[in-house]
Amino acid sequence: MSYLPKIIEVSEEMVNILIEDQFFDDFEITDYTYAKKRFCDELTAKFIAGDLDFEDDELFTDEELDAILKEIAAESVLSTLKKSGFINSYEDDVTEETFFLTEKGKKEIERLKDVDDTNALKIFINENED
């Protein structure tokens, strides 16, 4: 999808603010491509709905911005896990992208079963599997 030049400019400004605020450092994000795309998509949706005013100092409500930032952080975590081979995903015309643990991911959870921080990965385990 191509975006309006003003939307690209504003999205890049927002990402630069997040860089200055060290948001990406907190999540060890070094590639800002998804963040730029996410802001462009949201700004484009607001533009199409007639809800975008570039003169307004606050383009997003606190709730909207919070949701966008959570999605950016989650995308980074999922991307890292996928590149590491711990999870994979599939997507078709009927379903959204669905993530699942690979055999490597299942083995890693077993290896780390005594560590509390693995609870987040356990959502990928099918309880019917043994």
Z-matrix of the N, CA and C atoms (Angstrom, degrees):
N
C 1 1.446
C 2 1.521 1 107.84
N 3 1.307 2 115.22 1 137.27
C 4 1.464 3 118.54 2 175.28
C 5 1.525 4 108.28 3 -99.83
N 6 1.313 5 114.85 4 150.81
C 7 1.459 6 121.19 5 -174.97
C 8 1.522 7 110.33 6 -117.75
N 9 1.322 8 115.46 7 159.47
C 10 1.460 9 120.60 8 174.48
C 11 1.526 10 108.98 9 -65.14
N 12 1.325 11 117.33 10 142.32
C 13 1.468 12 119.78 11 -179.35
C 14 1.535 13 113.50 12 -54.28
N 15 1.323 14 117.95 13 -38.88
C 16 1.464 15 120.95 14 179.95
C 17 1.532 16 110.45 15 -65.29
N 18 1.313 17 116.79 16 -38.33
C 19 1.464 18 120.50 17 178.68
C 20 1.524 19 110.18 18 -65.80
N 21 1.320 20 117.27 19 -41.27
C 22 1.466 21 120.68 20 176.97
C 23 1.527 22 110.01 21 -61.94
N 24 1.315 23 116.30 22 -44.74
C 25 1.472 24 121.41 23 -179.81
C 26 1.525 25 111.22 24 -60.20
N 27 1.314 26 117.13 25 -47.68
C 28 1.465 27 121.24 26 -179.06
C 29 1.525 28 110.52 27 -65.70
N 30 1.320 29 117.52 28 -40.12
C 31 1.464 30 121.04 29 178.60
C 32 1.522 31 111.04 30 -62.21
N 33 1.307 32 116.60 31 -42.52
C 34 1.466 33 120.46 32 178.28
C 35 1.522 34 111.05 33 -64.94
N 36 1.333 35 116.97 34 -37.55
C 37 1.463 36 120.46 35 176.44
C 38 1.528 37 110.41 36 -62.93
N 39 1.333 38 116.52 37 -41.77
C 40 1.465 39 120.42 38 -179.58
C 41 1.530 40 110.46 39 -65.08
N 42 1.323 41 117.17 40 -41.45
C 43 1.461 42 120.62 41 178.14
C 44 1.527 43 109.82 42 -64.42
N 45 1.323 44 117.18 43 -40.84
C 46 1.472 45 120.24 44 178.26
C 47 1.525 46 111.90 45 -62.27
N 48 1.317 47 117.40 46 -36.78
C 49 1.465 48 121.02 47 176.00
C 50 1.530 49 109.88 48 -63.98
N 51 1.329 50 116.11 49 -42.55
C 52 1.469 51 120.12 50 178.32
C 53 1.531 52 111.33 51 -64.70
N 54 1.325 53 116.35 52 -35.40
C 55 1.471 54 120.17 53 176.23
C 56 1.524 55 109.38 54 -64.00
N 57 1.334 56 116.54 55 -47.38
C 58 1.471 57 121.03 56 179.44
C 59 1.520 58 111.63 57 -61.42
N 60 1.330 59 116.28 58 -37.32
C 61 1.471 60 121.03 59 179.92
C 62 1.527 61 112.40 60 -80.84
N 63 1.324 62 116.96 61 0.17
C 64 1.461 63 124.76 62 178.24
C 65 1.532 64 113.34 63 62.76
N 66 1.317 65 117.07 64 26.31
C 67 1.460 66 121.40 65 176.31
C 68 1.530 67 109.91 66 -58.52
N 69 1.328 68 116.63 67 -46.54
C 70 1.461 69 120.60 68 -177.02
C 71 1.521 70 111.83 69 -67.32
N 72 1.313 71 116.87 70 -32.69
C 73 1.470 72 120.54 71 178.07
C 74 1.519 73 110.85 72 -62.61
N 75 1.332 74 116.20 73 -38.62
C 76 1.461 75 120.53 74 -179.16
C 77 1.530 76 111.97 75 -60.19
N 78 1.328 77 116.65 76 -30.17
C 79 1.464 78 121.05 77 -178.02
C 80 1.529 79 112.07 78 -110.29
N 81 1.318 80 116.10 79 10.48
C 82 1.465 81 123.01 80 -179.95
C 83 1.528 82 111.67 81 54.18
N 84 1.330 83 115.86 82 41.36
C 85 1.462 84 122.20 83 178.32
C 86 1.521 85 108.26 84 -91.96
N 87 1.319 86 116.27 85 123.03
C 88 1.465 87 119.98 86 179.57
C 89 1.526 88 112.36 87 -113.98
N 90 1.313 89 116.81 88 -15.31
C 91 1.466 90 121.73 89 177.95
C 92 1.525 91 107.63 90 -108.45
N 93 1.311 92 116.19 91 118.94
C 94 1.468 93 121.72 92 -174.35
C 95 1.531 94 112.31 93 -96.49
N 96 1.314 95 117.40 94 8.06
C 97 1.461 96 121.49 95 -176.04
C 98 1.526 97 112.09 96 -58.46
N 99 1.327 98 116.88 97 -48.46
C 100 1.466 99 119.45 98 -178.54
C 101 1.527 100 110.51 99 -64.34
N 102 1.316 101 117.96 100 -40.55
C 103 1.470 102 121.24 101 -179.77
C 104 1.524 103 110.19 102 -61.18
N 105 1.332 104 117.04 103 -44.92
C 106 1.473 105 120.20 104 178.81
C 107 1.518 106 110.61 105 -62.23
N 108 1.345 107 116.55 106 -44.22
C 109 1.464 108 120.78 107 179.67
C 110 1.524 109 110.73 108 -63.45
N 111 1.313 110 116.70 109 -41.93
C 112 1.472 111 120.61 110 -178.36
C 113 1.513 112 111.17 111 -62.98
N 114 1.348 113 117.01 112 -43.51
C 115 1.463 114 120.30 113 177.20
C 116 1.533 115 111.03 114 -66.26
N 117 1.330 116 116.95 115 -41.38
C 118 1.473 117 120.11 116 178.13
C 119 1.531 118 111.23 117 -61.21
N 120 1.321 119 116.95 118 -43.78
C 121 1.467 120 120.79 119 179.44
C 122 1.526 121 110.99 120 -61.01
N 123 1.325 122 116.15 121 -45.14
C 124 1.468 123 120.07 122 -177.40
C 125 1.533 124 111.22 123 -68.28
N 126 1.320 125 116.53 124 -41.98
C 127 1.466 126 119.89 125 178.54
C 128 1.528 127 111.05 126 -66.19
N 129 1.331 128 116.98 127 -37.51
C 130 1.461 129 120.83 128 177.76
C 131 1.528 130 110.55 129 -64.30
N 132 1.321 131 116.81 130 -42.80
C 133 1.470 132 120.51 131 178.24
C 134 1.521 133 110.47 132 -61.46
N 135 1.330 134 116.78 133 -41.30
C 136 1.468 135 120.12 134 178.07
C 137 1.534 136 110.35 135 -65.60
N 138 1.330 137 116.90 136 -39.38
C 139 1.473 138 121.55 137 179.08
C 140 1.526 139 110.67 138 -61.96
N 141 1.324 140 116.11 139 -46.78
C 142 1.462 141 121.07 140 -179.56
C 143 1.527 142 110.60 141 -62.99
N 144 1.321 143 117.36 142 -37.74
C 145 1.465 144 121.90 143 179.84
C 146 1.526 145 112.11 144 -77.33
N 147 1.338 146 117.00 145 -8.11
C 148 1.458 147 120.64 146 -179.12
C 149 1.519 148 112.65 147 79.59
N 150 1.327 149 117.40 148 19.57
C 151 1.462 150 122.36 149 -176.95
C 152 1.527 151 112.90 150 -107.10
N 153 1.330 152 117.53 151 18.19
C 154 1.453 153 120.11 152 -177.00
C 155 1.521 154 110.52 153 -111.70
N 156 1.320 155 115.40 154 121.42
C 157 1.455 156 122.06 155 177.15
C 158 1.523 157 107.29 156 -127.30
N 159 1.331 158 116.50 157 104.71
C 160 1.464 159 120.79 158 -177.14
C 161 1.519 160 112.75 159 -65.40
N 162 1.316 161 117.23 160 -16.78
C 163 1.470 162 120.55 161 178.82
C 164 1.524 163 111.61 162 -80.38
N 165 1.324 164 116.47 163 -16.98
C 166 1.457 165 121.67 164 178.85
C 167 1.522 166 109.23 165 -73.57
N 168 1.314 167 117.40 166 133.84
C 169 1.464 168 121.13 167 -179.84
C 170 1.526 169 112.31 168 -68.86
N 171 1.318 170 117.09 169 -26.78
C 172 1.465 171 120.87 170 -179.11
C 173 1.524 172 109.14 171 -116.01
N 174 1.327 173 115.10 172 101.40
C 175 1.457 174 120.45 173 -179.31
C 176 1.524 175 112.04 174 -77.89
N 177 1.338 176 115.91 175 -22.68
C 178 1.457 177 121.77 176 179.92
C 179 1.513 178 110.15 177 -127.92
N 180 1.319 179 115.78 178 146.55
C 181 1.457 180 119.09 179 171.57
C 182 1.525 181 107.61 180 -71.69
N 183 1.309 182 116.88 181 166.31
C 184 1.467 183 120.26 182 177.43
C 185 1.523 184 110.81 183 -59.05
N 186 1.328 185 117.01 184 -39.58
C 187 1.458 186 121.22 185 -179.26
C 188 1.526 187 110.92 186 -66.73
N 189 1.335 188 117.16 187 -42.37
C 190 1.468 189 120.52 188 179.01
C 191 1.523 190 110.84 189 -63.67
N 192 1.323 191 116.48 190 -45.63
C 193 1.460 192 120.67 191 -179.63
C 194 1.525 193 110.86 192 -64.15
N 195 1.318 194 116.57 193 -41.67
C 196 1.462 195 120.82 194 178.27
C 197 1.534 196 110.46 195 -59.45
N 198 1.324 197 116.84 196 -44.13
C 199 1.467 198 121.00 197 179.76
C 200 1.529 199 110.88 198 -64.00
N 201 1.318 200 117.51 199 -41.75
C 202 1.470 201 121.40 200 179.29
C 203 1.525 202 110.35 201 -63.44
N 204 1.329 203 116.71 202 -45.64
C 205 1.466 204 120.44 203 -179.00
C 206 1.519 205 111.59 204 -64.22
N 207 1.337 206 117.20 205 -37.98
C 208 1.470 207 120.65 206 176.92
C 209 1.529 208 110.50 207 -64.43
N 210 1.327 209 116.98 208 -39.71
C 211 1.461 210 120.30 209 179.05
C 212 1.523 211 111.05 210 -66.41
N 213 1.327 212 116.92 211 -39.18
C 214 1.463 213 120.78 212 178.18
C 215 1.527 214 109.82 213 -62.85
N 216 1.324 215 117.22 214 -45.39
C 217 1.463 216 121.09 215 179.22
C 218 1.531 217 110.73 216 -64.47
N 219 1.326 218 117.06 217 -43.58
C 220 1.469 219 121.00 218 -179.64
C 221 1.525 220 110.83 219 -64.14
N 222 1.313 221 117.15 220 -42.01
C 223 1.468 222 120.90 221 178.42
C 224 1.518 223 110.72 222 -60.26
N 225 1.317 224 116.37 223 -39.24
C 226 1.462 225 120.60 224 179.14
C 227 1.526 226 111.19 225 -64.20
N 228 1.322 227 116.44 226 -44.91
C 229 1.462 228 120.80 227 179.64
C 230 1.531 229 110.30 228 -63.71
N 231 1.327 230 116.45 229 -46.18
C 232 1.465 231 119.85 230 -179.75
C 233 1.527 232 111.10 231 -63.15
N 234 1.312 233 116.67 232 -41.72
C 235 1.462 234 120.93 233 178.89
C 236 1.522 235 111.14 234 -61.91
N 237 1.323 236 117.03 235 -43.14
C 238 1.462 237 121.56 236 178.97
C 239 1.525 238 110.82 237 -63.81
N 240 1.329 239 116.90 238 -44.91
C 241 1.468 240 120.48 239 178.93
C 242 1.524 241 111.50 240 -63.98
N 243 1.326 242 115.87 241 -37.46
C 244 1.457 243 120.30 242 179.71
C 245 1.527 244 110.83 243 -68.50
N 246 1.335 245 116.72 244 -44.93
C 247 1.473 246 120.44 245 178.33
C 248 1.514 247 111.58 246 -63.27
N 249 1.325 248 116.61 247 -30.84
C 250 1.464 249 121.05 248 179.37
C 251 1.526 250 112.52 249 -78.87
N 252 1.329 251 116.15 250 -10.92
C 253 1.455 252 120.14 251 178.94
C 254 1.517 253 114.64 252 86.03
N 255 1.344 254 117.40 253 9.18
C 256 1.455 255 120.41 254 -179.57
C 257 1.524 256 112.68 255 -81.01
N 258 1.329 257 116.33 256 -29.41
C 259 1.460 258 120.76 257 176.96
C 260 1.522 259 108.81 258 -133.04
N 261 1.314 260 115.04 259 163.48
C 262 1.448 261 122.09 260 172.74
C 263 1.520 262 106.18 261 -141.51
N 264 1.311 263 117.48 262 177.30
C 265 1.458 264 119.89 263 -179.09
C 266 1.518 265 110.17 264 -148.67
N 267 1.301 266 114.55 265 164.45
C 268 1.455 267 121.08 266 172.06
C 269 1.517 268 107.81 267 -142.48
N 270 1.318 269 114.11 268 160.52
C 271 1.456 270 120.43 269 -177.64
C 272 1.524 271 106.73 270 -156.09
N 273 1.321 272 115.93 271 142.10
C 274 1.460 273 118.91 272 174.79
C 275 1.521 274 108.78 273 -140.73
N 276 1.318 275 116.33 274 -171.08
C 277 1.465 276 120.44 275 -176.74
C 278 1.521 277 113.11 276 -67.86
N 279 1.328 278 117.35 277 -18.23
C 280 1.459 279 121.87 278 -175.55
C 281 1.528 280 111.89 279 -99.35
N 282 1.327 281 117.58 280 -36.70
C 283 1.463 282 120.65 281 -174.03
C 284 1.522 283 111.39 282 -112.67
N 285 1.316 284 114.23 283 154.66
C 286 1.457 285 120.22 284 171.02
C 287 1.525 286 107.83 285 -73.51
N 288 1.311 287 116.38 286 171.38
C 289 1.464 288 119.39 287 178.10
C 290 1.522 289 108.65 288 -59.28
N 291 1.318 290 115.59 289 128.56
C 292 1.450 291 122.55 290 -178.85
C 293 1.523 292 108.39 291 -117.64
N 294 1.327 293 116.56 292 130.05
C 295 1.456 294 122.12 293 -177.80
C 296 1.525 295 109.92 294 -101.95
N 297 1.333 296 115.62 295 147.92
C 298 1.450 297 121.21 296 177.20
C 299 1.522 298 109.20 297 -147.96
N 300 1.334 299 115.32 298 155.82
C 301 1.460 300 120.72 299 176.91
C 302 1.521 301 110.21 300 -73.66
N 303 1.305 302 115.26 301 138.53
C 304 1.457 303 120.70 302 171.99
C 305 1.529 304 107.61 303 -84.47
N 306 1.317 305 116.32 304 174.64
C 307 1.469 306 119.47 305 175.37
C 308 1.525 307 109.53 306 -59.04
N 309 1.334 308 116.86 307 -40.16
C 310 1.466 309 120.79 308 178.43
C 311 1.527 310 110.22 309 -61.24
N 312 1.330 311 117.24 310 -40.87
C 313 1.462 312 121.12 311 178.66
C 314 1.514 313 112.61 312 -65.51
N 315 1.332 314 116.30 313 -40.17
C 316 1.461 315 120.56 314 178.00
C 317 1.518 316 111.03 315 -64.61
N 318 1.328 317 116.00 316 -41.05
C 319 1.468 318 119.72 317 178.07
C 320 1.521 319 111.07 318 -65.03
N 321 1.327 320 115.81 319 -38.49
C 322 1.470 321 119.62 320 -179.90
C 323 1.524 322 110.76 321 -66.15
N 324 1.313 323 117.37 322 -39.34
C 325 1.467 324 120.03 323 177.57
C 326 1.525 325 110.01 324 -63.87
N 327 1.309 326 116.74 325 -42.57
C 328 1.464 327 119.78 326 177.63
C 329 1.524 328 110.85 327 -61.52
N 330 1.327 329 115.50 328 -41.24
C 331 1.463 330 120.30 329 -180.00
C 332 1.529 331 110.72 330 -64.48
N 333 1.311 332 116.23 331 -32.80
C 334 1.467 333 121.04 332 -176.73
C 335 1.522 334 112.79 333 -103.19
N 336 1.320 335 118.07 334 17.59
C 337 1.463 336 120.49 335 -171.78
C 338 1.524 337 114.08 336 -58.56
N 339 1.307 338 118.08 337 -21.88
C 340 1.457 339 120.28 338 179.16
C 341 1.523 340 113.17 339 -89.95
N 342 1.328 341 116.99 340 -0.23
C 343 1.464 342 121.19 341 -179.45
C 344 1.524 343 108.24 342 -97.50
N 345 1.327 344 117.25 343 127.98
C 346 1.466 345 121.62 344 -176.66
C 347 1.521 346 113.52 345 -62.87
N 348 1.331 347 118.34 346 -31.81
C 349 1.455 348 121.54 347 -174.00
C 350 1.529 349 114.06 348 -70.04
N 351 1.314 350 119.36 349 -3.85
C 352 1.462 351 120.34 350 179.11
C 353 1.523 352 111.89 351 -84.07
N 354 1.306 353 118.80 352 -4.17
C 355 1.462 354 120.94 353 -178.41
C 356 1.517 355 112.03 354 -55.32
N 357 1.328 356 118.42 355 -36.34
C 358 1.453 357 121.09 356 -178.97
C 359 1.525 358 111.29 357 -64.81
N 360 1.321 359 117.75 358 -35.40
C 361 1.461 360 120.43 359 178.85
C 362 1.518 361 112.30 360 -72.88
N 363 1.309 362 118.42 361 -22.83
C 364 1.466 363 121.37 362 -177.06
C 365 1.523 364 112.70 363 -66.21
N 366 1.331 365 118.38 364 -13.34
C 367 1.457 366 119.71 365 177.05
C 368 1.514 367 111.28 366 -66.00
N 369 1.337 368 117.53 367 -19.21
C 370 1.438 369 121.33 368 -179.22
C 371 1.528 370 113.03 369 -84.21
N 372 1.314 371 117.51 370 -11.88
C 373 1.458 372 120.80 371 -177.25
C 374 1.518 373 109.72 372 -81.20
N 375 1.298 374 115.36 373 130.92
C 376 1.458 375 121.46 374 175.90
C 377 1.522 376 106.22 375 -82.29
N 378 1.304 377 117.18 376 118.16
C 379 1.475 378 120.93 377 -175.41
C 380 1.516 379 112.39 378 -64.29
N 381 1.324 380 118.03 379 -17.78
C 382 1.461 381 121.28 380 179.75
C 383 1.523 382 111.64 381 -81.98
N 384 1.352 383 117.07 382 -13.11
C 385 1.455 384 120.39 383 179.70
C 386 1.521 385 110.39 384 -78.78
N 387 1.292 386 116.98 385 143.55
C 388 1.464 387 121.52 386 175.18
C 389 1.492 388 110.56 387 -132.88
